[in-house]
Amino acid sequence: MSLLRFYFAILPFTLILNSAICQEFALVPYPVKAEKLSKGFTITEATVIVSSKETWDYAQMLQNKISSHFGMTLTIKDESSRVKTNFIRVWFNSDTLPSSYRLESNPQYIEIYAGDRSGLFYGIITLCQLFPENPSDRNIPGIFIHDYPRFSWRGMHLDCSRHFFTTDEIRKYLDYMSLYKMNVFHWHLTDDQGWRPEIKKYPLLTQISSQRKETLIGRPSANNCFDGKPYGGFYSQEEMKEIVAYAAARHITVVPEIEMPGHALAALAAYPHLSCTGGPFETGTSWGVFDDVFCAGNDETFRFLEDILTEICEIFPGPYIHIGGDECPKVRWEKCPRCQQRMKDENLKDEHELQSYFIQRIEKFLNAKGKKIIGWDEILEGGLAPNAAVMSWRGTQGGKEAARMKHFVVMTPRHPCYFDHYQHSEKDKEPLAIGGYNPLEDVYAYEPVPEELNTVEASYILGAQGNVWTEYIPVFSHVEYMALPRMAALSEVLWSPATLRNYDNFLQRLRIQIKQLDKSGVNYRKGF
């Protein structure tokens, strides 16, 4: 028998074996390699945690998680104590794969070792998923794991402009992300319906732009109905720094989004002279796309945005700033003398090239501050900024185009990555949503790398993310319902090898693993 025929002969049995192992260990996302060992480890009051000074904070993290679940506080000892048995050890090794870790549970000890801090963190998260549901059962199954992520960008987005969520609620969202090893939080902070970040140089943004006089009830129609209730909120710079620190402790990078040149109505309500018409304006009270945008022919517009971005860069240490770039109508620019003069001065043939000029000017400013920009796929129109990354949302075409141009890409097509869309085909059984239909199964089946890309082009796909737009999501319990368990499905898409994916197997593991959320009263969507 040839080697090729032998491979295909044993493949079904290999898949069956992998499936059986996956069912036994309710891990989400599933590791690259998980090998069952004959016997596992029992945690007792005498068990100690062994650590070096470099990993002491992770030892304390593990100590807290064991205490929270099992109700006992283990002693932490320095590795120089040479404990020989009944220990849990966390340590660094020479593994060079980013965020990789190895975990072994046998009758003598549990070891978690990694080449970097994120890997150690993920190893501890995996161990916690192995904890028995009943805290009186202290047996950890025998297992050897070698694990690392498939993609470097494993993101979740939350729109805090259309509806505002407290910092405590944001922390919960980050906790859910860390449970599933998601590592990028895309924080949508500004839009037509509300400006959320405090900018000290422009206090009217929090005094005026963060507030709207009322909010649309239901969907937009010819006879819009509003609730008549003032609505608003903003995050102080100190609060945003606290969120950044909380996320960093969970190895999550926060990417703030400051929308430009469109979706700017809230900002223009406070600073109308930055528009093409001069206003007056009010913060948006209904949903959709508005014609009034930042004036691209006014140098003061750029000074305003550069001042804002200077303060934003000081708060958010991550490499990327999201500058929006989507859904920018050109009707005001077409009639604006200053915009038309700008086009003439810069030899721009149309308003799409004017938007490209706008984005490239902002990119140059941010690059000088050591930051990179990322924007929605409309930033491709009129010419892509030299160093920009693209977030492909109107399908996959924008992502493919950018990757072929050797620009980094985050895939987030509306189907299936918009988690504000319905989860059930019978939409009358679901809370009101913006539309669409993205069930759990479709999220799990998603492949972020388009098959049309060659190997080099595919290397520019950083990963993907799930987006939670909140026009129709007014409270955080509703955010939970829309994000979970779809976040769990996407996490396995972005972490685990594609060859291991099996939806039925995933559901079996998820039904066990998600009981952790039940204990915290999380309002995830059930019935899967």
N, C-alpha and C positions, 0 to 999 in steps of 0.2 A: 504494500500500500504506500502511495506517495505521501510525503509530509503534508501536502496541501489537503489531500483526501482525508488523512488522519485528523487534521485540524478540524475540518468540517464535521467529521464523525463524532468528535468529542465535544464540540461546541455546545450542543443542547444540554449535555450533562453538566458542563461548566456553568452554564446559565442557571440551571436548576439548583446547583450547589450554592452559587452566589445568592440566588433568591431565598434559599432556605436560611442562609446566614443573615441576610437583610431582615427577614421576618423575626429572627431571634433577638436581634439588637435593634431596638426602636430608636435609631439615630437619624436625625434630620438636620442638615443634609448628610447623606451617607458618605462615609470615608472612601478614599481611593482604594485602600486595602484594609480589610478586617478579617482576621484569622481567629477562629474559635480555639481556645485552649481548654484543656480537660477540666481544670479547676480554677476557681477565682479566688478573690481576696475577701476576707471578712473584717470590717471596720469594728474595732472595739475601743473601750475607754483607754486602753493602753497603747493604741496606735499613735505613732508620732509622725509629724510632717517634717521632712528633712529638706533643708534649703541652704544655699549659699547667700551671702549678702546681696549679690546681684539679683537674686530671684526672691528675696524676702517678701516683697510686696505681693507677689503672686502666691506665695505660701500663705500669707494672711488672707488673701482673697479666697483660697481654697478652704482655709480654716473657717471663715465666715459662712461659706456655702454649706459645709458639712454641719456646722452648728445650726444653721437655719433649717436644714432638712431633717437631720437625725437628732437634734437636741442635745448634742454633746460638743464640748470644745476641746479639740486636740491640741497637744503641746507642739510647738515648733522648735526644732533643734537645728543647730548649725551642722553642716555636713562633716565638720571635723570631729563630731561626736562618734562617728563610725558605727551607727546603728546597723545591725546585721539582719534583722527581720522585723516584721510587723510595722512597716513604715510606708509612707507615701512620699515619694521624692519628686521634687521639681527642680530641673536643672537645664543648663544650656549645653548643647553639643556643637559639633562643627557642621551640621547640616546647612547647606547653602541655599536651599530652595526657600524663597520668601514665604513666610507664614506657615511653613511646614512643621509638623510635630509627629512624635511617636508616643504611643501609650501602650503600656503592658500591665495587665492585671493577672497575677498568679498567687498561689497560696502564701508566699512569703512577703510580697510587696506589690505596690503599684508605683510605676515610674511614668512620669511625663517629661519628655525632654524635647527641646526644640533649638533651632539655630537663631531665633530672634524672639523678641518679646511678644509679638502678635501670635506666633506659633504656640508659645507657652499658654497664652490666653485661650486660644482655640482648643488646645488640649484639655484645659480645665473645663471648658464649656462641654466638651464631649464627655468627660468623666461624669459631670453632673447629669447628663442625659442618661447615663447608665445607672444612676441611683434607683433603687427599687421604689415603686409607688408608695408602699407601706413603710414608714420610717422605722418601724420595729424590725424590719428585715434589713440587715446591714451587709448583705452579701452582694459584692460586685462581681459580675460574671467574668470568667476567664477569657481574656481577649488580647490580641496584639493588633495594634492599629498603626498604619503609616498613612499620613494624610496631608494634603495640601490643596489649595484652591485652584480651580481651572482658570478663573478670570480674576484680574486685579480690581475691577470696578464692580462691586456687588451692591447696588444702590437701592435706596428707597427715598421717595420724594414726599413732601407734605406741603400743601398750599395753606399758608397761614394768613393770606390776604383776604380771600373771599370770606373765610371765617377764621376767627382768632382762637388759638389754643394756648393755654397757660404753660409756663415753664415746667410745672410738675407733669403736665400731660405730654410735653415734648420728651421729658425724661423717660416716661413709660414707653413711648414710641421707640426711643433708643434702646431700652431694655429688650423689647421684642426683637429689634434688629440684631442685637448681640446674641440672643438665644439662637438665632439662625445664621450666625457668622456673616451677616451683612456688614459692609464696612464703609459705605458712603451715604451720608445723609444730605440730600439735596433740599435745602430750606428755601422755599419760595416765599420771599419776604415782601415783595411789592407787586402791586397790580392796580387796575383801575378802581377796585373796590376798597382799597385800604393800603396804607404805607405802615409797615410794622417796625423797622429798625430806627432807634434813636440816632439822629445825626446832630451833633452838638452845634455845628456851624449854621444849621438851618432848623431852628426850633419849630417853625410853622409846620414842618412835616409831621411832628407828633401832636401839635395843637390842632391842626386842621385836617391834614391828609390821613391821619390814622382813624378818623371818625367819618361815619356816613349817617345821614339823617334817618334812614329807614332801609329796609331790605325787601326785595321782591319775594312774594309768596308764590311758590310753584314755578312753572315754566314761563318764559317770556311769551306774551301774546298781544293781540291788538288791544286788549283791555287789561293791561297789567294791574295787579293788585299788590299793594305794599302793606307791611305790618305797622307802619307809623312809629316804630321804635328806634331811637338813636342806637347806634352800634359802633363799637370800636375797641381799640387796644393797641399797645405797642410794647416792644421789648427794649428795656434800657440797655446801654452798652455793657453794664455790669452783668445783667442777666444773660446777654448773648455770650459773654466770656465764660460764664458759669456753664452754659450749655456746651460750649466748645470743650471745656475741660472735662465735663461729664462724658461726652462722646469719646474724647481721646483716651480716657481710662478704659473704654470698651473697644479701643482700636477702630474707632469710627471717625472718619474725616468729614467735617461739615463744609459743604459747598453752598455759600449764600447766593441767592439769585436777586439781582437788582435789574428789573426790566427796563429795556431801552431798545430802540427809540419809541416803540409802541407800548400799549398797556400802561400809560403814564398819567391817566386822568386824575388819580388821587394826588400825585405830585403837582400837577398843573392847577389843581384847586387851590393850593397854597402859593404857588409861584406861576401865575398865568402868563407872565411876560416871556416865559420860556417856550410858549406855544407859537404857532404860526399866526393866530388870530388875536391873541391877547385876552381871550376869555370874555366874560367870567365863566368859571367852571365850578362844579361841585363833585365831590367824591362819588364814584359810581354807585348806584343803588340797585341796578339790575345787571344781568349777565350778558356776555357777548363781547363784540369787538367795537371799539369806539374810534371815530375818525380823528379826534384830536390827539396829537402825539408831540413829542419833543421836536422843536424846530431845528433842522439840520443846518440851517444857514446862519444861525445865531451863535457867535463864539461864546456868549455867556452860558448857553446850554452846556457846552463842554466844560467850562470852568465849574459850573454847578455839579455836573456828574463827576468830574475829577476830584472835587472836594469831598463828595460823598464817598467815592471809592477809596480815597486816602484813609478815611476813618474806618471803612469796612475792612481794608487790608490790615489795619492795626488790630482788629478784633479776631479775624479769621486767619490762622496761620497756614492753612492748607494751600496747595499749589494752584488751585483753580478758583476763579470767580465766574459765576454764570451771569451773562449779560442779557439773557433773553433773546431778543432779535426776532421773535415770532409775531405773526399776525399784525404787521404794521401797515395800515392803509396809507396810500400815497396821495389821497385826494387833497389834503391840505398842502402838501409839498408842491403839488402841481400848480397851485394858484398862489403860492407864497413868493413874493419878490426876492426875499433873502435866500430862500432855498434855490430858486432858479439862478440867482447870481452865483451861488456856491457851485452849482453844476457847471456854469460857464467858466468860472475861475479855475476849477479843477479838471476841466475837459471831460465831464461825465456825460454820457450819452442819454441816460434816463434816470428815473427815480430809484430803480433797483441798484444802479451803480452809486447813487447818492447814499442809499442805506449801507452799501459796502464801504463807502468812504467813512461813514459814521462809525461803523464797527471797527474798521482798521485804525481809526484815530484813537478810539478807546483802547484797542489792543496795544498799540504802541505805548500808551501811557501806563497800562498795567504791566506790560513786559518790563518797562524801566523800573518797576517796583518789585520785580522778581516773581510776578504772577503770570499765569496763563489764563486765557479766556476759553470758555466753552459756551456754546449757544445752540438754540434750536435750529433745525435744519434749514430754515429760511435764510440763515446767514450765508448759505451757498449762493444765493441769488445775487447777481451783480458782481460776483468775484469773492472768493473766500479769503479772509484775513490770513496772512502768511503762517501764523503759528497756532491758529484756532483749532480747538477740538469741536466736534459736531455731535449734537444729541439728536438722533434720528427718530422723529415722532410721527411723521405723516406716512408711515410705512417704513420700508427698508431702503428705498432708492437713494435717499439722501446719505444714509450711512455707507452704502456701496460706493457712491460717487466720491465721498470724502476719503474713504479708505484707498481707493484707486489713485487719489491725489497725494497719498501718504500723509494723511491727517488722522489723528486719533479719533475714535468714534465710540460713543455709548449708544447702544441700541435700546430704544424704548418705544416701539411702534404701538399705536393705539390698540391694535389687536395683536397680542393679548396683554400688553403691559400697562394699560390704563385701568387702575383698580377702582376708579370711580364709576366704572361701567357695571351693568347688571351681572349678577352671578347665576341667575336662573332664567331659563327661556320663558317661563310664565312670569312676566314682569309684574303682574298685579299681586304676586305673592312676595314681592321684595319692596323695601323702602324706595321712595322716589329717587331716581338716579338720572344722570345727564343723558343716558341712552346706552347704546352698544350692548354687547354680550360677551363677557370674558369669563367663562367658567373655570373652575380649578383645573380641570383636565387640559384645557387649552393652554393655560399658563405653564403647566408641567411639560407639555409637549413642545414648548417653544425652543428653537435653536437660534442663539444670537449670531452665529457666523453664517452669513448667506452662502449657499453652496456655489454661487457664481464666482466668488472670490478665490484667487489663487493663494498659495501659502504665504507669500510676502504680504499681499493685501490683507489677508485674514489676521495677520499679526498686529494690525492697527485697530482691531476691535478690542477695546479695553474691557468690555463686559456689557451689562445691561442694568436696567433699574425698573422698579414699579412706581407708577405715579398716582398720587391720590390728590386729585383736584377737588375742591370743597364747596363749589357752588351749592350743591344739594346735600352737604354734609355739615350740619350746623353744630353738632356736639361730638365730643371725643369718643363716646361709646359707639357712635356711628362710624367714626374713623376705624376703630377696632374691627367692626363688622365688615367693612369693605377691604381692609388690608389683610386680615387673617381669616383663613389660612393661606390665602394666595401668596403672601410673603414667603411662607414655608416652601411652597412649590417652586417659586422663583429661586429661592436660596439653593435648592438642589440642582437646578439648571445651571447656576453660576459657580457652584463649588464642585460638584461631583463629576466624574468622567461621564460623558454622554453614553458610553457603552453600558453603564450600570443602570440607566434609567428604566424603570418599570412602574407604570402608574398604579396597578393593583397592589404591588408590593409597597409603594410609597404610602398608599392609603392605609394599609395595615399598620405601618410604623407610625404614621401621623396620628391615628386614632389612639395609640398608646401614649405617644410623646406629648400630645397636646393637652393631656390631663394636667400638665404643669400649669397651663393657663387657667384651667378650671379652678385651681386652688387660689388663684389671684382674682377670680371673678371677672376675667377678661371677656368682653362681649364679642367673641369671634363668631363667624357664621358656622352653624352646625349643619348636619344633614348630609355630610359627605361620606 
